């Protein structure tokens, strides 16, 4: 009996006909710790066990093939896999793009990466770079598709021209609502790439179905695609909470609930929540906000007691149709700025090797969000109108690329 839901990897492993075009070709795999089968075997081991697959190399994105790097901007080295005896190249170490020598190691690259559905999540930038390199060197790319756990909703400002970076792969809003396979097709069209690209699609993915709304709850174990992506609630909130990386507030790194909560030692979280409720009560819908205390063990405010808010985007508090994490987090920034106009909100440090532009601007793909927060005269309706235009345009632009 074929299970109701299957990832692209599951289908490739189960169907010899899908694998037939790989026979006699050198195959490489780009993967991370969440690249597993339904029985939780890693893709590298599962593919290596197939006699007709000749694995000649593997690649790891940010945080590594094994997810060994806990913090952001920690590079992974190349190494030789001790079990399979093949080179494992890092695409977040000496280089971000595959080099000609790396490309010489394979004919077909299988890409099996669990994404979070957010523009800033660097696996989609790695996909763009891989597609560009494959187009330039005549290599094939097969994308083994996986769910977008945040589902189909679209939210946020579109990245502006000239703001592309490793956390900004292209002109899409923060929450793009596509699977990685669909995004590959969009990249190819947007960048006008001539590349042999194939998506092994999922079977039975229902992005609008409750209670998962993108994630097959009850059918799949959650495995962290990166070390600070511990659960589905984080994946849902991430398109908003990721902006905290550009702020002086803790995003909960160094706690067991990173990127679901935020706070600081000098914050009055209850006052912030009350101000948010005054400014734009509609932007708080679809989740529960609970004030809490936490002490990060590392990262920002390590060892200091922080007062903050925890965003609960899980049952019974979650409403998929009304939850808007990007607006929610933007509103929190605005509330802090209104309560304490001189609060040092924006963190000034080199973010993803960018030294000239503020991290909050790099994350948002323009200065527009920060300028809205810092402008005392700017209202919630102003940001809503600006982003709604971008969101409507993206919904139309992405329509031809939807496969499910």
N, C-alpha and C positions, 0 to 999 in steps of 0.2 A: 504494500500500500504506500503510495507516494504521500508524504506529509503535506498538509495544507500550505504551509509557508516554506519556501526554500530561497536561500541567497543564491547569488550567481555562482559562488564557490560550490555550494551544495549541488547545484545543477550540473556544473562541469564535472564534478567527481562522479555523479550518478549516471551520466549519459555519455557512453563512448563515442557516439556520433558527434557530440559537441567538441570532443577532444581531437577528433580525427585530423583536422587541419594542422595540429601541432606536431604530428608524427614527423620525425626526421629533422625537426628544427630545434635550435638551441633556445631554451626557455629560461627567463628570469622572473623573479617575483618581487614586487614591491608590497610590503606588508608591515603590520605592527602587532601588538599583543592581542587585539580584538579580532584579528584575521583567523577565525576559528570555524570549524565545522559545527554541525548541530550536536555532535558528540564531544565538542570542545577540544578536538585535535587541531593543532596549528596548521595553517594552510601549507607551510613549508614541508612539514612532515607528511601531510596527506597527499600532496602532489608528488613528493619524492617516492612515495610508495607505489605509484602507478608506473608499470614497466615501460609504457610508451612515451612518458614524459622525461625528457632529458634536461634536468635542471643544471644550469651552468653558473648561475649567479643569483644573488638576492640583494635587495635594497631596503634600507630603513629610512623613514622620514624623520621629522622632529621627534625627539624622545627615544628614537631608536627602534630597530626591529623588535627588540625585547622590551621596550618601554622602560629602559634603565635610567633615564634622566628625569628626575623629579621636577626640577624647576624649569622655567622658561630660559631660553638662550643658553642652554647647556649643550655643548656639542657632543656628538657621538663619533667615535673613531671607526675606521674600517676594521674588519677582522675576518678570520676564516672560520666558517661554521664547523665546530668540532664533530658534529654528528654526520653532516652530509659532505664535508670537505670542499665546500664551494666558497668563493669570496662573497662577503657581505659588505656592500658599499654604503657609506653614509651619505644621504642627501641633506644632512644638517650637521656638517663638520667642516672640512676644508672647502667644500663646495656646496652650493644649493641646487645647481643644475648638473645632470649627468655629463661627465667628460667624454670625449671621443674614446678614450681607453675603456671606460666603463661600458659604453655603448657597443664596443667591439666584442663584449662577452656574451651577447645574446642576439637572437633574431626576433623573438616575440617577448614582450614584457607583459606579464599578467599583473594587474593592479588590483589589490584586494585590501581596501582601507575603509574602516568604519568612520563615517563623517558625523558631524553634529549639526549640519545645516546652517552654519554661520560663516559669513564671508571671511572673518578674521582667522578661522581655524586653518592652520597652515597646510593641511593635507591637500586642500583644493589648489593652493598655489603650487605645491609640488606636482600635482597632476598637470597643471598648465605647463610647467617647465619641462616635464617629461614628454608631453605631446609636442611641444616646440622642438625638442631635441630629436624626437622620433621622426618628425617631418623633415628635419634637416639632414638626417642620416639614413633615411629609408627603412626605418624599423617599424614593426607592427606593435600596437598596443591593444590588449584585451582588458576591458574593465569588468571585473566580477562584481556586480552591483550589490549594494546593501541598503537597508532602510535609512531614510532621513528621520531620526527619532523626534525631531521637532515638527515633522509633518509638512503640510503644504502652505501654511500662512506666510505672508510676506510682510516685512516690517523694516523701517529704517530709511535713512537717506542713502541715495546711490553714491557710490564712490565717484568723485569728480576727476576729470582728466588731469593727468600729471601727479596724481596721488597714489598710483600703483606702488605696491611694496610687497614684501613677503607676507604681510598680513592684509594685503589688499590685491587680490589676483585679477580683478577686473571690475567693470562698471555695473555692479549689482548692489542691491540694498543689503543691509546687515544680515537679515534673515531671508534667505533666497528661496526656500521651499522646493529645492530640487534634490534628486539623488546625485551621487557622484557620477554615475553613468550618464545621466541627463546633462549634468554640468559639462562633461567632456564634449558632448555634441555642441553645446552652446559655445565653449571655448573655440572649437574648430571653426564654427561659423563666424564668431566675432573676430577671430584672429586670421581668418581666411587661410587656414592650414590645409595642406595637402598631405594627409597622413592616413595610413591603413589603421582604422579604429573600429573596434567591435565591442559591443556591450553584451555580456551574458546576463540577461535580465533576471530579476527575481521572479518567483512564482508565488502568487497569492498575497502580494503586498497590498494592504488596504489602508492608505494614508489617512482616510477620513473616519475610520471605524474606531469607536470607543471600545475599551478604555485607553488603548495605546496611542491612538491618533498619530500613527507613524511608526511606533515601535510595537512589534508583535508580542505584547505582554502575554505571559503564560506559555509562549512557544519558544522563547529565547532567553538564555541567561544574559545578564548585562555584564560585559567585560570592559574595563576602562580602556577606551581607545588612546587616551593619554592619562598620565598619572593623576591629574586633578579633574578627571571626568568620571565621578564615582557612581552616578546613577541617572535615571531618566529625568528626575526633577532638575538636576543641574543642566542637562541637555536642553530642557525647555526654557530655562532662565538665562542661558548662556549668551544669547544675542543681546541681552541687556547688561548682565553682570560682567561680561568681558571688558566693558568700558572702564571698570574699576582699576584695571591694570594701568590705565593712564592717570589715575588719581592717587592721592596720598592715603585714601581709605584702604583698609584691608579688605581683600575679596575673599578672605577665609582660607588662603593658603597657610598651611601650618596647622589647620584644623581638619576634622574628618568630614566637613561639609563645604569644601571650597566651591566658590562661584555660585553658591546658593544664598550667601549672606554677605553683609558688609558692615563695617563699623570702624571706630577709632577710639583711642583712649579719651579724647576730649570731646566726644560727640554725645549729644542728648538725643538718643534715637526716638524717644517718644515725642519730643518736640518736632523732629524731622517728619515723623509720620503724620502728626496733626497738621503740619503745614502742607504736606502733600495732599491731604484730604480736602484742604481748603482750595488749593490751586487747581487741581484737576482730578476730582474724585473718580471719574470714569476710567482714568488710566490705572487705577488700582484693581480693576476687575479681573476675575478669572483665577485668583490665587488668594492665599491668606498671608498677611504680614504679621510677624510676631517679633516683638522686641526681645533681645536676648543679650547675654554677656558671653564673651569668649576670649581666650588667650592664645594667640598663635604661638606655636613652638618654633617657627622659623618664618622668614620673609618679613613683610612689613609689620611693625609693632610687635616683633617677637618678644615674648615674655611679659607683655603688658596687657592688662585687662581692658578689653574693648567693649563699648556699648554699641549695639547695632541692631539691624533688622534681618530676619531670616525670611526669605521668599519661599513659601510652601506651594510648589506647583505640582502637587500630587493629590490623588483622591483622598478625601472627598472635597478638597478645596479647589480643584483644578477645573477650569472651564476652557476648553480648547478654542472656542470661537471668540472669547472676549479677552483672553490673556495676551497682553502686549508688553513683553519684557523690556524692549528697547525704550518705549515711552516711560515705563515704570522707573527704570534706572535714571533716565534723563530727568524725570521729575524729582527724584531724590537729590540729584545734584542741584537742581533749581531751588529746592526747599532749603538746602544748606546755604546756598549763596544768599537767599533772601533773609534767612535768620542771622547769618554771620557774614556780612559782605566781604570781610577781609580774610575769611578762612582760606588757608593755603591749599586749595582743592586740587590743583593740577600738578602732577608729578613731573619734574624736569630732570630727565635722565636719558641716556642712550637706549632707545627701545628698538629691538630688532636691527641693531647696527645703524640706526638712523640718528645722527647727531644734530641735525639742523632744525628738525620739526618736532613739536611737542607730541608726546605719545598719544594723548587724547585725540589729536587731529589725525595722526596716522591711523589710529584704530577706526575713526569714523570716516576716513577717506576725504576729509576736508575740515576746515575750521568751523563749519556752520553750527555744529552742535555746541561747541565750546562758546562761540559767540552768543548763541541763544541763552545759554546758562548765565553768562556774565553780563548780559544786557538787562539792566533793571526794568526797562520798559517792555521787554519782550514777554508775551503771554503764551500760555499753553496753546491757544488757538493758532499762533504764528508757526510754531514748530509742527503742529498737526497739519496745517495747510501745506507747508513745505514738503513734509515727508509723504503725505497722502498722494501728491502729484507723482513723486518718484515711485511709490508703491504701485499705483495704477498703471504706470508705464511699464514697469517690470512684469506685472501680471500678464500684460499683452505680449511683451517681448519673449517671455519664457514659454508661451503657449505651444509653439511648434515643437518644443523639445520634450514635452511631457510624454512619458512612455507608460504610465500606470494610471 
